[in-house]
């Protein structure tokens, strides 16, 4: 009986640690108006108002979702936290790839995320 109780206690501890790790993700939202067409992943986006939702995890990765002005998620990309940052506001970084511009980075108050 003690062995069964010990096994269930260990299992409960493992589940609670997993739940804590999942809740440790940090989510940040950045609003922007982009006056030109650009791409994120395989999605080409027209000029307009967008929000970028960044969910950082503790392993150094980040998921970046692009949301249009109607609240619809139109693109999702995975990035890597590259460096600490000391800026007061967020920013977005584009890279020229031939004739098109590609969203290549997100600068947050405390981190830079490369896509």
C-alpha positions as CSV (number, residue, x, y, z in Angstrom):
1,X,0.0,0.0,0.0
2,X,2.9,2.4,0.8
3,X,4.5,1.6,-2.5
4,X,1.3,2.5,-4.4
5,X,0.8,5.7,-2.5
6,X,4.4,6.7,-3.2
7,X,4.0,6.0,-6.9
8,X,0.9,8.2,-7.1
9,X,2.6,11.0,-5.1
10,X,5.5,10.9,-7.6
11,X,3.1,11.0,-10.5
12,X,1.2,14.0,-9.0
13,X,4.5,15.8,-8.5
14,X,5.5,15.2,-12.1
15,X,2.2,16.5,-13.5
16,X,2.2,19.6,-11.4
17,X,5.8,20.5,-12.5
18,X,4.8,20.0,-16.1
19,X,1.8,22.3,-15.6
20,X,4.0,25.0,-14.1
21,X,6.4,24.8,-17.0
22,X,3.6,25.2,-19.5
23,X,2.3,28.3,-17.6
24,X,5.8,29.9,-17.6
25,X,5.6,30.9,-21.2
26,X,5.6,34.7,-21.7
27,X,3.2,36.4,-24.2
28,X,3.8,39.9,-25.6
29,X,1.7,41.8,-28.2
30,X,3.1,44.5,-30.5
31,X,0.8,46.6,-32.7
32,X,2.1,48.1,-36.0
33,X,1.1,49.7,-39.2
34,X,3.1,48.5,-42.2
35,X,2.8,50.7,-45.4
36,X,4.1,48.1,-47.8
37,X,3.6,44.4,-48.7
38,X,5.8,41.8,-46.9
39,X,6.0,38.1,-46.2
40,X,6.2,36.0,-43.1
41,X,6.9,32.4,-43.8
42,X,4.9,31.4,-46.9
43,X,2.3,34.1,-46.4
44,X,2.4,37.4,-48.4
45,X,0.7,40.2,-46.5
46,X,-0.7,43.4,-47.9
47,X,-0.1,46.8,-46.3
48,X,-2.2,47.5,-43.2
49,X,-2.5,47.4,-39.5
50,X,-1.3,44.3,-37.7
51,X,-0.5,42.9,-34.3
52,X,2.4,40.6,-33.6
53,X,1.8,38.1,-30.7
54,X,5.1,36.7,-29.4
55,X,5.0,33.7,-27.0
56,X,8.4,33.0,-25.5
57,X,9.3,29.7,-23.9
58,X,12.0,28.9,-21.4
59,X,14.1,27.0,-23.9
60,X,15.0,30.1,-25.9
61,X,12.4,29.7,-28.6
62,X,9.4,31.9,-29.6
63,X,6.2,31.5,-31.6
64,X,5.2,34.6,-33.5
65,X,1.7,35.1,-34.7
66,X,0.6,37.8,-37.1
67,X,-3.0,39.0,-36.5
68,X,-4.8,41.4,-38.8
69,X,-6.9,44.4,-37.8
70,X,-10.1,42.2,-37.5
71,X,-8.4,39.9,-35.0
72,X,-7.8,37.0,-37.4
73,X,-4.5,35.2,-37.2
74,X,-3.1,35.1,-40.7
75,X,0.4,33.8,-40.2
76,X,2.5,31.8,-37.6
77,X,6.3,31.5,-37.5
78,X,8.8,30.1,-35.1
79,X,11.8,32.1,-34.0
80,X,14.8,32.0,-31.7
81,X,15.6,34.5,-28.9
82,X,18.9,36.0,-30.0
83,X,19.9,38.6,-27.5
84,X,18.9,40.7,-24.5
85,X,17.8,44.2,-25.4
86,X,17.4,47.5,-23.4
87,X,15.0,49.4,-25.7
88,X,12.0,51.3,-24.4
89,X,9.7,50.2,-27.2
90,X,9.2,47.4,-29.7
91,X,10.2,47.3,-33.3
92,X,10.0,45.0,-36.3
93,X,12.8,44.2,-38.7
94,X,12.5,43.4,-42.4
95,X,15.1,41.8,-44.7
96,X,15.1,42.3,-48.5
97,X,14.9,39.0,-50.4
98,X,15.0,39.9,-54.0
99,X,12.1,42.2,-54.8
100,X,10.2,41.3,-51.6
101,X,10.5,42.3,-48.0
102,X,10.5,39.5,-45.4
103,X,9.7,39.9,-41.7
104,X,12.9,38.7,-40.1
105,X,12.9,39.9,-36.6
106,X,11.0,41.3,-33.6
107,X,12.6,43.7,-31.2
108,X,10.9,43.7,-27.8
109,X,11.7,45.7,-24.7
110,X,13.9,42.9,-23.3
111,X,14.7,40.5,-26.2
112,X,15.4,40.3,-29.9
113,X,13.7,37.4,-31.7
114,X,15.1,36.3,-35.1
115,X,12.7,34.5,-37.5
